[in-house]
Each structure stands twice: as C-alpha cells, then as structure tokens.
Amino acid sequence: MVDASGRWSALSPLPSEHGGIDHRGRHAPAAIHSLDGLSRSELRALWTQELGEHPPATLGRDVLALAIAYARQERRQGGLSKAVARELDRLFDQTLRGDRTGKAAVLMAPLPRSGTILVREWQGTTHHVTVVDGGFLWNGKTFRSLSGIARAITGTSWNGPRFFGMRDGDGKTPGRRDG
C-alpha cells in the first residue's frame, strides 16, 4: 500500500470495524498500525524491547515493522498450529540444505479438523474414528496416533494416515475426491 506521502507502507491501519480490538473483544495493548510511523532505529530498539534479542543488522524498516506486528498478533491471538509450524520448519530445512533433487518431498499433511470422522472398513467391519483435540477417538478410547488405531484394528504395524486413506502408497497426500 502507498501512503499519502507516496511512500510504500508495509502496514496499513486496522479496519475501522476492528477499532484496535482483538478477536476476543479486548483492547490491544499496542496498536500495530502505529509501527508505520517509527524510524528504523526506533523499530530496532522496539524489537529488542519486545522480543528480548537484537534484530539482524540487515533487516530494513518494513521487515522490522512486520516482524514486530506479527509478534504482537501472535501474543494476542495465538501462534501457528503445531502442524503448520512443523511443515514450515521442514521447508526451511529443505531450503537451507539446497535440496534441489527435483524429487517431491513427503508433505506432512495437516490432520483433519477436530470433529472429523474417518471411516475404514477392515475385514467386513466398519470402523469410525473421530478426530479430537490431542488425538483420535476409537471405540471409546483416545489414541495419540492413527497408527496406534490401525495396529489395534489389524494386529500389525501400519502407517495410520495410509491405512485411513489420507496418504497414497507412495507417501503423497491423495487429491481431493468428488463424491
């Protein structure tokens, strides 16, 4: 966005309907849009104050402001889910290694939302597994992994997401099915 002075602005004010109030109806302790008016040196000092460490010397004003804004939003509204953070870490590691083999890496597909019911038929019996916070519910018992449920159903070791059709035999997440 370009501001009134013609300068690029990485941050824009919050829409008026939010009025500086977070998603729980609480007033935000420090307005994110106020960062846009700070100089690079002020943002570096603010970074140190709010994040407890010195910012990298190479970061420009807009990146400093975005990082501080993200940190504030994360404190107010929570951070990334574990699955998303894990996938970002994997991609970051892959990028640092310079992995350019052209071979697609196995993606850690995020689990379905809580309340989703997975259905699998095994030897004439249909099994229903409900995704719950912290695991999976099957036959009245909570399991930490789908692999544990697949092992309980079959008596042998299985990759749980593959057993429940969430992953193809080659490790890839299957495409969306119409149905």
Beta strands, then each sheet from edge to edge (+ up, - down):
strand 1: 117-122
strand 2: 125-132
strand 3: 135-138
strand 4: 141-143
sheet 1: 1+ 2- 3+ 4-
end
